[in-house]
Amino acid sequence: MQGQINCLNDTVDGLKQYVNDLQRDNEGLIQTLKCVSVSVEALGKKVNMLENGLAMKADKTHVQQINEQSEIIKKINGSKSLGMDSKVSISLDGKVTLESIVEQKTNAIKVSVNDIKGVKTKEDSQNG
């Protein structure tokens, strides 16, 4: 009987040691889980920061594009229009005629010579 009691005591001592080992492992796992949780939280903050940075960069690019378009519009609005009384000084070398100069200028402002009152074309002169 004493042998059986010793055997049971050894078994109980072995079980106590096994339970203690499991408790230490459990505490280690809890600590590891806490560290992982902190790391995941830090990663989440970094992801949010990067998303905000990307959104801000996209907004900045959009604002730059709008600013460039605004500058183009300002240049267009600030440019002088070609008036009908504009004087062009061109030295004629015999190859360029007054008719071609007028044609170029009227093409630039999208009117024909016939649309201008008081101007007689070569055809008008020939017809009468």
Backbone as JSON, one array per atom type, in Angstrom:
{
  "sequence": "MQGQINCLNDTVDGLKQYVNDLQRDNEGLIQTLKCVSVSVEALGKKVNMLENGLAMKADKTHVQQINEQSEIIKKINGSKSLGMDSKVSISLDGKVTLESIVEQKTNAIKVSVNDIKGVKTKEDSQNG",
  "N": [[0.81, -1.16, 0.0], [1.9, 1.25, 0.71], [3.62, 1.62, -1.41], [1.86, 2.13, -3.45], [0.81, 4.54, -2.67], [3.06, 6.15, -2.76], [3.49, 6.06, -5.47], [1.17, 7.32, -6.38], [1.59, 9.84, -5.24], [3.86, 10.63, -6.69], [2.72, 10.8, -9.21], [0.85, 12.84, -8.81], [2.62, 14.92, -8.17], [3.93, 15.14, -10.61], [1.8, 15.92, -12.22], [1.25, 18.41, -11.02], [3.6, 19.79, -11.7], [3.32, 19.77, -14.46], [0.97, 21.34, -14.76], [1.92, 23.77, -13.74], [3.87, 24.35, -15.67], [2.19, 24.69, -17.88], [0.76, 26.94, -17.04], [2.81, 28.87, -17.03], [3.46, 28.86, -19.74], [1.03, 29.78, -20.73], [0.96, 32.39, -19.64], [3.14, 33.48, -20.99], [2.16, 33.35, -23.61], [0.04, 35.14, -23.38], [1.45, 37.55, -22.93], [2.81, 37.73, -25.37], [0.64, 37.98, -27.09], [-0.33, 40.47, -26.26], [1.8, 42.09, -27.09], [1.63, 41.71, -29.88], [-0.87, 42.81, -30.29], [-0.39, 45.53, -29.69], [1.43, 46.08, -31.73], [-0.2, 45.71, -34.0], [-2.03, 47.74, -33.6], [-0.32, 49.96, -33.83], [0.44, 49.65, -36.49], [-2.03, 50.05, -37.71], [-2.42, 52.77, -37.17], [-0.31, 53.83, -38.67], [-1.11, 53.09, -41.26], [-3.45, 54.62, -41.51], [-2.27, 57.15, -41.39], [-0.73, 57.09, -43.74], [-2.78, 56.82, -45.66], [-4.1, 59.26, -45.28], [-2.02, 60.96, -46.04], [-1.76, 60.27, -48.75], [-4.27, 61.09, -49.67], [-4.06, 63.82, -49.2], [-1.96, 64.42, -50.91], [-3.14, 63.85, -53.36], [-5.15, 65.78, -53.32], [-3.51, 68.04, -53.33], [-2.26, 67.8, -55.82], [-4.51, 68.08, -57.43], [-5.26, 70.7, -56.82], [-3.02, 72.03, -57.81], [-3.32, 71.5, -60.55], [-5.71, 72.86, -61.05], [-4.85, 75.43, -60.45], [-2.94, 75.81, -62.48], [-4.64, 75.74, -64.71], [-6.12, 78.0, -64.13], [-4.16, 79.97, -64.39], [-3.7, 79.81, -67.14], [-6.2, 80.62, -68.09], [-6.21, 83.23, -67.07], [-4.14, 84.31, -68.62], [-5.29, 84.11, -71.15], [-7.54, 85.77, -70.83], [-6.27, 88.14, -70.29], [-4.99, 88.76, -72.62], [-4.65, 90.79, -75.54], [-7.24, 91.51, -77.78], [-7.57, 91.2, -81.35], [-8.14, 94.04, -82.99], [-10.33, 95.67, -85.39], [-9.18, 97.9, -86.4], [-6.52, 97.51, -86.3], [-3.12, 98.01, -87.06], [-0.79, 96.77, -89.25], [2.56, 96.38, -89.77], [4.34, 95.58, -92.48], [7.0, 94.79, -94.48], [6.87, 94.92, -97.86], [7.96, 92.75, -100.31], [7.4, 92.49, -102.96], [6.38, 89.99, -103.49], [4.34, 89.57, -101.75], [1.06, 90.55, -101.55], [-1.3, 93.2, -100.98], [-3.8, 92.14, -100.84], [-3.39, 89.47, -100.0], [-2.43, 89.93, -97.44], [-4.65, 91.09, -96.2], [-6.38, 88.95, -96.44], [-5.11, 87.03, -94.82], [-5.29, 88.29, -92.31], [-8.07, 88.54, -92.01], [-8.8, 85.88, -92.04], [-7.64, 85.1, -89.67], [-9.28, 86.34, -87.8], [-11.61, 85.24, -88.5], [-13.44, 86.25, -90.47], [-14.67, 87.21, -93.64], [-13.38, 89.12, -96.43], [-15.46, 90.2, -97.81], [-17.37, 90.54, -95.85], [-16.79, 92.87, -94.59], [-17.83, 96.14, -94.46], [-17.75, 98.56, -97.01], [-15.44, 97.76, -98.21], [-13.95, 97.01, -101.2], [-13.54, 94.27, -103.26], [-11.3, 92.6, -105.59], [-12.92, 91.22, -107.35], [-15.35, 92.63, -107.09], [-14.57, 95.06, -108.23], [-14.11, 94.34, -110.86], [-16.62, 93.48, -111.66], [-18.14, 95.69, -111.59]],
  "CA": [[0.0, 0.0, 0.0], [2.83, 2.38, 0.75], [4.14, 1.75, -2.76], [0.83, 2.75, -4.27], [0.72, 5.94, -2.22], [4.23, 6.83, -3.33], [3.24, 6.15, -6.91], [0.16, 8.38, -6.56], [2.25, 11.12, -4.92], [4.71, 10.96, -7.83], [1.83, 11.19, -10.29], [0.32, 14.16, -8.45], [3.72, 15.87, -8.32], [4.13, 15.29, -12.07], [0.68, 16.72, -12.71], [1.47, 19.78, -10.54], [4.66, 20.37, -12.52], [2.74, 19.97, -15.8], [0.06, 22.48, -14.65], [2.77, 24.97, -13.59], [4.45, 24.62, -17.0], [1.1, 25.21, -18.73], [0.46, 28.31, -16.61], [3.9, 29.74, -17.53], [3.26, 28.99, -21.2], [-0.15, 30.63, -20.93], [1.36, 33.77, -19.36], [4.0, 33.88, -22.11], [1.28, 33.58, -24.76], [-0.7, 36.38, -23.11], [2.38, 38.65, -23.17], [3.03, 37.79, -26.82], [-0.59, 38.5, -27.68], [-0.36, 41.9, -25.97], [2.78, 42.74, -27.99], [1.06, 41.68, -31.22], [-1.96, 43.77, -30.29], [0.22, 46.86, -29.76], [1.99, 46.22, -33.08], [-1.31, 45.86, -34.95], [-2.56, 49.09, -33.39], [0.64, 50.9, -34.42], [0.32, 49.51, -37.95], [-3.28, 50.7, -38.09], [-2.18, 54.22, -37.16], [0.55, 54.16, -39.82], [-1.93, 52.97, -42.46], [-4.29, 55.82, -41.54], [-1.41, 58.27, -41.72], [-0.4, 56.99, -45.16], [-3.99, 57.12, -46.43], [-4.3, 60.72, -45.2], [-0.96, 61.56, -46.85], [-2.13, 60.08, -50.16], [-5.42, 61.96, -49.97], [-3.56, 65.19, -49.23], [-1.16, 64.56, -52.13], [-4.11, 63.91, -54.47], [-5.75, 67.11, -53.24], [-2.49, 69.02, -53.71], [-2.12, 67.69, -57.27], [-5.72, 68.65, -58.02], [-5.17, 72.16, -56.65], [-2.0, 72.51, -58.75], [-3.92, 71.48, -61.88], [-6.67, 73.97, -61.12], [-4.05, 76.65, -60.48], [-2.38, 75.93, -63.83], [-5.74, 76.11, -65.59], [-6.44, 79.39, -63.81], [-3.13, 80.81, -65.0], [-3.96, 79.82, -68.59], [-7.38, 81.47, -68.29], [-5.79, 84.62, -66.84], [-3.38, 84.75, -69.8], [-6.24, 84.31, -72.26], [-8.36, 86.95, -70.54], [-5.41, 89.32, -70.29], [-4.42, 89.03, -73.94], [-5.38, 91.79, -76.32], [-7.9, 90.98, -78.98], [-7.19, 91.88, -82.59], [-9.19, 94.97, -83.39], [-10.47, 95.88, -86.83], [-8.35, 99.03, -86.81], [-5.12, 97.17, -86.04], [-2.22, 98.31, -88.15], [0.29, 95.79, -89.34], [3.63, 96.89, -90.62], [5.04, 94.5, -93.16], [7.7, 95.31, -95.66], [6.5, 94.12, -99.02], [9.09, 92.5, -101.2], [6.9, 92.24, -104.29], [5.71, 88.7, -103.55], [3.18, 89.63, -100.88], [0.18, 91.63, -101.99], [-2.21, 93.7, -99.96], [-4.93, 91.21, -100.77], [-3.03, 88.31, -99.18], [-2.33, 90.39, -96.05], [-6.02, 91.23, -95.7], [-6.92, 87.59, -96.34], [-4.52, 86.41, -93.63], [-5.84, 88.92, -91.11], [-9.49, 88.2, -91.87], [-8.86, 84.46, -91.65], [-7.29, 85.02, -88.25], [-10.43, 86.74, -86.98], [-12.73, 84.46, -89.0], [-14.37, 87.02, -91.29], [-14.16, 87.34, -95.01], [-13.24, 90.5, -96.85], [-16.8, 90.62, -98.24], [-18.16, 90.86, -94.67], [-16.41, 94.19, -94.09], [-18.53, 97.15, -95.27], [-16.91, 99.6, -97.59], [-14.25, 97.2, -98.83], [-14.22, 96.45, -102.53], [-12.57, 93.25, -103.64], [-10.93, 92.57, -106.99], [-14.11, 90.76, -108.08], [-16.3, 93.74, -107.11], [-14.06, 96.06, -109.16], [-14.28, 93.84, -112.22], [-18.05, 93.34, -111.96], [-18.82, 96.91, -111.83]],
  "C": [[0.87, 1.25, 0.0], [3.39, 2.63, -0.64], [3.13, 2.44, -3.67], [0.68, 4.23, -3.92], [1.88, 6.72, -2.79], [4.05, 7.05, -4.83], [2.22, 7.25, -7.21], [0.75, 9.75, -6.28], [3.13, 11.56, -6.09], [3.86, 11.44, -9.01], [1.27, 12.58, -10.04], [1.4, 15.22, -8.6], [4.01, 16.14, -9.81], [3.03, 16.16, -12.68], [0.82, 18.18, -12.27], [2.51, 20.5, -11.4], [4.13, 20.69, -13.93], [1.79, 21.18, -15.81], [0.85, 23.78, -14.53], [3.4, 25.35, -14.94], [3.4, 25.23, -17.93], [0.75, 26.65, -18.35], [1.53, 29.29, -17.08], [3.76, 29.95, -19.05], [2.09, 29.93, -21.52], [0.2, 32.09, -20.69], [2.25, 34.32, -20.48], [3.16, 34.19, -23.35], [0.48, 34.87, -24.58], [0.19, 37.6, -23.38], [2.64, 38.84, -24.67], [1.82, 38.39, -27.51], [-0.72, 40.0, -27.43], [0.6, 42.66, -26.89], [2.24, 42.8, -29.42], [-0.06, 42.71, -31.33], [-1.43, 45.2, -30.41], [0.78, 47.1, -31.15], [0.89, 46.44, -34.11], [-1.91, 47.26, -34.82], [-1.64, 50.14, -34.01], [0.57, 50.84, -35.95], [-0.95, 50.19, -38.47], [-3.12, 52.21, -38.14], [-1.33, 54.64, -38.35], [-0.24, 54.09, -41.12], [-2.83, 54.2, -42.6], [-3.49, 57.05, -41.94], [-1.06, 58.27, -43.21], [-1.6, 57.3, -46.04], [-4.26, 58.62, -46.44], [-3.26, 61.45, -46.06], [-1.27, 61.44, -48.34], [-3.29, 60.99, -50.55], [-4.97, 63.41, -50.09], [-2.75, 65.43, -50.5], [-2.09, 64.66, -53.34], [-4.78, 65.28, -54.49], [-4.78, 68.18, -53.72], [-2.3, 69.01, -55.23], [-3.32, 68.32, -57.96], [-5.68, 70.18, -57.95], [-4.14, 72.73, -57.62], [-2.56, 72.54, -60.18], [-4.9, 72.63, -62.06], [-5.92, 75.3, -61.2], [-3.45, 76.87, -61.86], [-3.46, 76.34, -64.82], [-6.13, 77.57, -65.37], [-5.43, 80.34, -64.44], [-3.33, 80.92, -66.51], [-5.14, 80.74, -68.89], [-7.03, 82.94, -68.08], [-5.02, 85.15, -68.05], [-4.31, 85.01, -70.96], [-7.05, 85.57, -72.04], [-7.53, 88.24, -70.61], [-4.83, 89.66, -71.65], [-5.29, 90.02, -74.7], [-6.03, 91.1, -77.51], [-7.47, 91.8, -80.18], [-8.34, 92.74, -83.03], [-9.21, 95.15, -84.9], [-9.57, 97.02, -87.31], [-6.87, 98.76, -86.53], [-4.28, 97.46, -87.28], [-1.07, 97.32, -88.11], [1.35, 96.38, -90.24], [4.4, 95.7, -91.18], [5.75, 95.13, -94.35], [7.44, 94.37, -96.82], [7.71, 93.96, -99.92], [8.64, 92.17, -102.62], [6.14, 90.93, -104.4], [4.41, 88.72, -102.75], [2.32, 90.8, -101.35], [-0.71, 92.04, -100.84], [-3.38, 92.74, -99.76], [-4.6, 90.01, -99.89], [-2.89, 88.7, -97.72], [-3.72, 90.48, -95.44], [-6.63, 89.84, -95.51], [-6.39, 86.89, -95.09], [-5.15, 86.98, -92.36], [-7.31, 88.55, -90.92], [-9.68, 86.73, -91.54], [-8.56, 84.3, -90.17], [-8.45, 85.4, -87.35], [-11.73, 86.15, -87.51], [-13.83, 85.32, -89.63], [-13.8, 87.08, -92.71], [-14.11, 88.82, -95.37], [-14.61, 91.04, -97.26], [-17.67, 91.04, -97.06], [-17.87, 92.27, -94.15], [-17.03, 95.23, -95.01], [-17.52, 98.18, -95.78], [-15.65, 99.07, -98.23], [-14.64, 96.61, -100.17], [-13.12, 95.46, -102.85], [-12.27, 93.36, -105.12], [-12.13, 92.18, -107.84], [-15.15, 91.88, -108.19], [-15.88, 94.79, -108.16], [-14.27, 95.62, -110.6], [-15.75, 93.79, -112.63], [-18.75, 94.7, -112.05], [-18.87, 97.85, -110.73]]
}
